[in-house]
Amino acid sequence: ERCVSRRVSQIFIENAVQGLDITINGDGSDLLDFTYIDDLIQGTTLAVEKEEAKNEIFNLTYGEARTIGEMAEILKNHFNGTKINYVPKDSLTPDRGTLKVNKAQNLLGYKPQYPIDSGYPKYIKWYKKFWDTLKK
């Protein structure tokens, strides 16, 4: 479960478990195609096992971009009193959106199962337990 790449979802949770504010660069409308670890594992396993995956490149995301603001709202539902601060977006930050997963679906049979509405709460639940073990 543990994301060690310091991506936005991990940073938000780490701030929330410590009672720190969440900072969003921009107005929260930026889109990202969030991926839950079980979907990534499914896609990676299929890519390793399927002959037709050799020498191919696949996007292994959920395939539906959601806003950072939506992710922050999910987080707030799991951490009462979390404060969200909006700061101007850096002009060098690229715009992103939905990645196409149809190649992985067609060649591998990839079927992502965890939209942000279910994947992020699972990650939050895991992280809270993980955090509790660190405090002991």
C-alpha positions as CSV (number, residue, x, y, z in Angstrom):
1,E,0.0,0.0,0.0
2,R,2.7,2.5,0.9
3,C,3.4,5.0,-1.7
4,V,7.0,6.1,-1.1
5,S,7.2,8.5,-4.1
6,R,5.8,11.4,-2.1
7,R,2.9,11.9,-4.6
8,V,0.1,14.3,-3.7
9,S,-2.2,11.6,-2.2
10,Q,0.6,10.5,0.3
11,I,1.5,14.1,1.1
12,F,-2.1,15.0,1.9
13,I,-2.5,12.0,4.2
14,E,0.8,12.6,6.0
15,N,-0.2,16.2,6.7
16,A,-3.7,15.2,7.8
17,V,-2.5,12.5,10.3
18,Q,-0.2,15.1,11.8
19,G,-3.0,17.7,12.0
20,L,-1.3,19.9,9.5
21,D,-3.0,21.9,6.8
22,I,-3.3,20.7,3.2
23,T,-1.9,23.0,0.5
24,I,-3.3,22.8,-3.0
25,N,-1.4,24.6,-5.8
26,G,-4.2,26.2,-7.9
27,D,-7.9,26.1,-7.3
28,G,-8.2,22.3,-6.9
29,S,-9.6,21.8,-10.5
30,D,-6.4,20.3,-11.8
31,L,-7.0,16.7,-13.0
32,L,-5.0,13.6,-12.2
33,D,-5.6,10.0,-13.1
34,F,-5.2,8.4,-9.7
35,T,-4.2,4.7,-9.5
36,Y,-4.9,2.4,-6.5
37,I,-2.1,-0.1,-5.9
38,D,-4.3,-3.2,-6.5
39,D,-5.1,-1.9,-10.0
40,L,-1.4,-1.3,-10.7
41,I,-0.5,-4.8,-9.4
42,Q,-3.2,-6.3,-11.6
43,G,-1.9,-4.5,-14.7
44,T,1.7,-5.3,-14.0
45,T,0.9,-9.0,-13.4
46,L,-1.0,-9.2,-16.7
47,A,1.9,-7.4,-18.5
48,V,4.4,-9.9,-17.1
49,E,2.2,-13.0,-17.9
50,K,0.8,-12.1,-21.3
51,E,2.9,-12.9,-24.4
52,E,1.3,-10.0,-26.3
53,A,2.7,-7.5,-23.7
54,K,6.3,-8.1,-24.8
55,N,8.0,-4.8,-25.9
56,E,4.7,-2.9,-25.3
57,I,4.1,0.2,-23.2
58,F,0.9,0.5,-21.2
59,N,-0.8,3.1,-19.0
60,L,-1.9,1.4,-15.9
61,T,-4.2,3.9,-14.2
62,Y,-7.8,3.9,-13.5
63,G,-8.5,5.7,-16.8
64,E,-10.6,8.5,-15.4
65,A,-9.1,11.7,-14.2
66,R,-10.5,13.4,-11.1
67,T,-9.7,16.8,-9.6
68,I,-7.3,17.3,-6.7
69,G,-10.1,19.1,-5.0
70,E,-12.2,15.9,-5.1
71,M,-9.4,14.0,-3.5
72,A,-9.1,16.6,-0.8
73,E,-12.8,16.3,-0.1
74,I,-12.4,12.5,0.3
75,L,-9.5,13.2,2.7
76,K,-11.6,15.7,4.7
77,N,-14.2,13.0,5.3
78,H,-11.6,10.9,7.0
79,F,-9.9,13.6,9.0
80,N,-12.2,16.0,10.8
81,G,-11.1,19.6,10.9
82,T,-8.6,19.3,8.1
83,K,-8.0,22.7,6.6
84,I,-7.3,23.2,2.9
85,N,-5.3,26.1,1.7
86,Y,-5.2,27.2,-1.9
87,V,-2.1,28.9,-3.3
88,P,-1.3,30.1,-6.8
89,K,-0.3,27.3,-9.2
90,D,3.3,27.4,-10.4
91,S,3.4,28.3,-14.1
92,L,5.8,25.4,-14.7
93,T,3.4,22.7,-13.4
94,P,2.0,20.8,-16.4
95,D,-1.7,20.2,-16.9
96,R,-2.6,16.6,-16.8
97,G,-5.8,14.5,-17.2
98,T,-7.1,11.1,-18.1
99,L,-4.6,8.6,-19.4
100,K,-5.9,6.1,-22.0
101,V,-5.9,2.5,-20.7
102,N,-7.7,1.0,-23.7
103,K,-4.5,-0.6,-24.9
104,A,-4.0,-2.4,-21.6
105,Q,-7.7,-3.3,-21.5
106,N,-7.7,-4.7,-25.1
107,L,-4.3,-6.5,-25.1
108,L,-4.1,-7.6,-21.4
109,G,-7.7,-7.7,-20.2
110,Y,-6.8,-5.0,-17.7
111,K,-9.9,-4.0,-15.6
112,P,-9.2,-1.3,-13.0
113,Q,-11.5,-1.7,-10.0
114,Y,-10.7,1.2,-7.7
115,P,-11.8,4.7,-8.6
116,I,-10.6,7.4,-6.3
117,D,-13.9,7.1,-4.3
118,S,-13.0,3.6,-3.1
119,G,-9.2,3.4,-3.6
120,Y,-8.3,6.6,-1.7
121,P,-10.3,5.7,1.4
122,K,-8.6,2.2,1.5
123,Y,-5.2,4.0,1.3
124,I,-6.2,6.4,4.0
125,K,-7.4,3.6,6.3
126,W,-4.1,1.7,5.7
127,Y,-2.1,4.8,6.3
128,K,-3.8,5.6,9.6
129,K,-3.0,2.1,10.9
130,F,0.6,2.5,9.6
131,W,0.9,5.8,11.3
132,D,-0.3,4.4,14.6
133,T,2.5,1.8,14.5
134,L,5.1,4.5,14.1
135,K,3.8,6.4,17.2
136,K,4.3,3.3,19.4
